Amino acid sequence: MMRLTLGATALLLPALLLSGCGGDGEGKAGAQASSPAGTPQASSPEGAPQATQSSAAEPNGLAGTWKPINKSPIETLTITGNTVRTTGKLACPGTITGAGTAKPVITLKCSTDNADRKRGTLKLKPDGSALVISWDGPAWGGLIDSLKRAA
C-alpha cells in the first residue's frame, strides 16, 4: 500500500509543478509591471529628469538666505523664487534662470562693474545645506563661491 501512495504522489507532483509554470505569460507581465524598477521608467517620459535631480534644483530648494564660507565680496545671497539679492561689497539684484533644472544660472545686475561675478551656475548639495556658485570666467574657469544656509 505504501508503494502505491508513493507512486501516485511521484506522478502527481510533476503534473502540479508543470501546470503552475505554464500559462499565457500574464504572471510575468504582472510581475514586471509591479516591480519598483519598472515603474519609474514606464511613468516618466524618455529623457525627463529624475525626481532626485530636479528636487535639488527646484526653487524651493534654492530659496532662502545663504552666507559664503570662503572669502567673497558677497556677504549674503538671498533667493526668492527667480530673484536674487546680494549684500556686502558686492550688493546687487539679480535673477535665476532654469531654477527647475539641474543647472540653474544666476545673473547679477550690479551698478558697479564686477567681471568676476556676473553670471554663474548653481549647484545645490543633495541635502540642501550647501550651495556652490561656479562663476563664468576664462577658459580654465572662473571663481567659485561656496555658501551655507544662514541661521
C-alpha positions as a Markdown table, in Angstrom:
| # | Residue | x | y | z |
|---|---|---|---|---|
| 1 | Met | 0.0 | 0.0 | 0.0 |
| 2 | Met | 2.9 | 2.4 | 0.8 |
| 3 | Arg | 4.4 | 1.8 | -2.7 |
| 4 | Leu | 1.1 | 2.7 | -4.3 |
| 5 | Thr | 0.8 | 6.0 | -2.4 |
| 6 | Leu | 4.4 | 7.0 | -3.1 |
| 7 | Gly | 3.9 | 6.1 | -6.8 |
| 8 | Ala | 0.8 | 8.2 | -7.1 |
| 9 | Thr | 2.5 | 11.1 | -5.3 |
| 10 | Ala | 5.5 | 10.8 | -7.6 |
| 11 | Leu | 3.2 | 11.1 | -10.7 |
| 12 | Leu | 1.0 | 13.9 | -9.3 |
| 13 | Leu | 3.8 | 16.1 | -8.1 |
| 14 | Pro | 5.4 | 16.8 | -11.6 |
| 15 | Ala | 1.9 | 17.4 | -13.0 |
| 16 | Leu | 1.2 | 20.0 | -10.4 |
| 17 | Leu | 4.6 | 21.7 | -10.9 |
| 18 | Leu | 4.2 | 21.8 | -14.7 |
| 19 | Ser | 0.7 | 23.3 | -14.5 |
| 20 | Gly | 1.9 | 26.1 | -12.3 |
| 21 | Cys | 4.7 | 27.0 | -14.7 |
| 22 | Gly | 2.7 | 27.2 | -17.9 |
| 23 | Gly | 0.1 | 29.8 | -18.9 |
| 24 | Asp | -0.2 | 32.8 | -21.1 |
| 25 | Gly | 2.6 | 34.8 | -19.6 |
| 26 | Glu | 0.3 | 37.1 | -17.5 |
| 27 | Gly | 2.3 | 36.2 | -14.4 |
| 28 | Lys | 5.5 | 37.5 | -15.9 |
| 29 | Ala | 3.9 | 40.7 | -17.2 |
| 30 | Gly | 2.2 | 41.4 | -14.0 |
| 31 | Ala | 5.4 | 40.9 | -12.0 |
| 32 | Gln | 7.3 | 43.2 | -14.3 |
| 33 | Ala | 4.6 | 45.9 | -14.2 |
| 34 | Ser | 4.5 | 45.9 | -10.4 |
| 35 | Ser | 8.3 | 45.9 | -9.9 |
| 36 | Pro | 9.7 | 49.1 | -8.5 |
| 37 | Ala | 12.5 | 49.2 | -11.1 |
| 38 | Gly | 10.0 | 49.2 | -14.0 |
| 39 | Thr | 7.5 | 51.7 | -12.6 |
| 40 | Pro | 9.6 | 54.9 | -12.8 |
| 41 | Gln | 10.7 | 54.2 | -16.4 |
| 42 | Ala | 7.2 | 53.5 | -17.5 |
| 43 | Ser | 5.7 | 56.6 | -15.8 |
| 44 | Ser | 8.3 | 59.2 | -16.9 |
| 45 | Pro | 8.9 | 60.3 | -20.5 |
| 46 | Glu | 12.2 | 59.4 | -22.1 |
| 47 | Gly | 14.9 | 61.9 | -21.3 |
| 48 | Ala | 12.9 | 63.5 | -18.4 |
| 49 | Pro | 14.9 | 64.4 | -15.3 |
| 50 | Gln | 14.6 | 62.0 | -12.4 |
| 51 | Ala | 12.9 | 63.3 | -9.3 |
| 52 | Thr | 16.1 | 63.3 | -7.3 |
| 53 | Gln | 17.8 | 65.5 | -9.8 |
| 54 | Ser | 15.0 | 68.0 | -10.2 |
| 55 | Ser | 14.2 | 68.2 | -6.5 |
| 56 | Ala | 17.6 | 69.5 | -5.7 |
| 57 | Ala | 17.3 | 72.3 | -8.2 |
| 58 | Glu | 13.7 | 73.4 | -7.6 |
| 59 | Pro | 13.2 | 77.0 | -6.5 |
| 60 | Asn | 12.1 | 75.7 | -3.0 |
| 61 | Gly | 15.5 | 74.1 | -2.5 |
| 62 | Leu | 17.4 | 77.2 | -3.5 |
| 63 | Ala | 15.1 | 79.7 | -1.7 |
| 64 | Gly | 16.5 | 81.4 | 1.4 |
| 65 | Thr | 19.5 | 83.3 | 2.6 |
| 66 | Trp | 23.0 | 82.0 | 2.1 |
| 67 | Lys | 26.4 | 83.0 | 3.6 |
| 68 | Pro | 29.7 | 82.3 | 1.9 |
| 69 | Ile | 32.2 | 80.1 | 3.7 |
| 70 | Asn | 35.1 | 81.3 | 1.6 |
| 71 | Lys | 36.4 | 84.9 | 1.1 |
| 72 | Ser | 33.9 | 86.7 | -1.1 |
| 73 | Pro | 32.7 | 90.2 | -1.6 |
| 74 | Ile | 29.2 | 88.8 | -1.1 |
| 75 | Glu | 28.1 | 88.9 | 2.5 |
| 76 | Thr | 24.7 | 87.3 | 1.9 |
| 77 | Leu | 22.8 | 85.9 | -1.0 |
| 78 | Thr | 19.0 | 85.8 | -0.8 |
| 79 | Ile | 17.0 | 83.8 | -3.2 |
| 80 | Thr | 13.2 | 84.3 | -3.5 |
| 81 | Gly | 11.6 | 82.5 | -6.5 |
| 82 | Asn | 13.6 | 83.6 | -9.5 |
| 83 | Thr | 15.0 | 86.8 | -8.0 |
| 84 | Val | 18.3 | 87.2 | -6.2 |
| 85 | Arg | 19.8 | 89.9 | -4.0 |
| 86 | Thr | 23.3 | 90.1 | -2.6 |
| 87 | Thr | 24.7 | 92.2 | 0.2 |
| 88 | Gly | 28.2 | 93.2 | 1.2 |
| 89 | Lys | 30.9 | 94.8 | -1.1 |
| 90 | Leu | 29.0 | 93.2 | -4.0 |
| 91 | Ala | 25.4 | 94.3 | -3.3 |
| 92 | Cys | 23.3 | 93.8 | -6.4 |
| 93 | Pro | 20.0 | 92.5 | -7.6 |
| 94 | Gly | 19.8 | 89.5 | -10.0 |
| 95 | Thr | 17.8 | 86.7 | -11.4 |
| 96 | Ile | 17.9 | 82.9 | -11.7 |
| 97 | Thr | 17.1 | 81.2 | -14.9 |
| 98 | Gly | 16.4 | 77.5 | -15.1 |
| 99 | Ala | 15.5 | 77.2 | -11.4 |
| 100 | Gly | 13.7 | 73.9 | -12.1 |
| 101 | Thr | 16.6 | 72.3 | -13.9 |
| 102 | Ala | 19.8 | 70.5 | -12.8 |
| 103 | Lys | 21.9 | 73.6 | -13.6 |
| 104 | Pro | 20.2 | 76.9 | -12.7 |
| 105 | Val | 22.1 | 80.0 | -13.7 |
| 106 | Ile | 22.4 | 83.2 | -11.6 |
| 107 | Thr | 22.9 | 86.6 | -13.3 |
| 108 | Leu | 23.8 | 89.6 | -11.2 |
| 109 | Lys | 22.9 | 93.1 | -12.5 |
| 110 | Cys | 25.3 | 95.2 | -10.5 |
| 111 | Ser | 25.6 | 99.0 | -10.9 |
| 112 | Thr | 29.4 | 98.7 | -10.4 |
| 113 | Asp | 31.3 | 96.5 | -12.9 |
| 114 | Asn | 32.4 | 93.2 | -11.4 |
| 115 | Ala | 33.7 | 91.0 | -14.2 |
| 116 | Asp | 34.4 | 88.1 | -11.8 |
| 117 | Arg | 30.8 | 87.6 | -10.6 |
| 118 | Lys | 28.3 | 88.4 | -13.3 |
| 119 | Arg | 27.0 | 85.0 | -14.3 |
| 120 | Gly | 27.4 | 81.6 | -12.7 |
| 121 | Thr | 26.0 | 78.1 | -12.4 |
| 122 | Leu | 24.4 | 77.0 | -9.2 |
| 123 | Lys | 24.8 | 73.5 | -7.7 |
| 124 | Leu | 22.8 | 72.6 | -4.6 |
| 125 | Lys | 24.1 | 69.9 | -2.3 |
| 126 | Pro | 21.5 | 67.0 | -2.3 |
| 127 | Asp | 20.6 | 67.6 | 1.4 |
| 128 | Gly | 20.0 | 71.3 | 0.7 |
| 129 | Ser | 22.6 | 72.5 | 3.2 |
| 130 | Ala | 25.2 | 74.0 | 0.8 |
| 131 | Leu | 25.2 | 75.9 | -2.4 |
| 132 | Val | 28.2 | 76.3 | -4.8 |
| 133 | Ile | 28.3 | 79.1 | -7.5 |
| 134 | Ser | 30.7 | 78.4 | -10.3 |
| 135 | Trp | 31.1 | 81.9 | -11.9 |
| 136 | Asp | 31.8 | 82.2 | -15.6 |
| 137 | Gly | 35.4 | 83.1 | -16.4 |
| 138 | Pro | 38.3 | 82.4 | -18.7 |
| 139 | Ala | 38.5 | 79.0 | -20.5 |
| 140 | Trp | 40.0 | 77.4 | -17.4 |
| 141 | Gly | 37.1 | 78.5 | -15.3 |
| 142 | Gly | 36.1 | 81.4 | -13.1 |
| 143 | Leu | 35.8 | 82.0 | -9.3 |
| 144 | Ile | 33.8 | 79.6 | -7.1 |
| 145 | Asp | 31.7 | 80.7 | -4.1 |
| 146 | Ser | 30.7 | 78.1 | -1.5 |
| 147 | Leu | 27.7 | 79.1 | 0.6 |
| 148 | Lys | 25.8 | 77.6 | 3.5 |
| 149 | Arg | 22.3 | 78.4 | 4.7 |
| 150 | Ala | 22.2 | 81.4 | 7.1 |
| 151 | Ala | 20.9 | 80.5 | 10.5 |
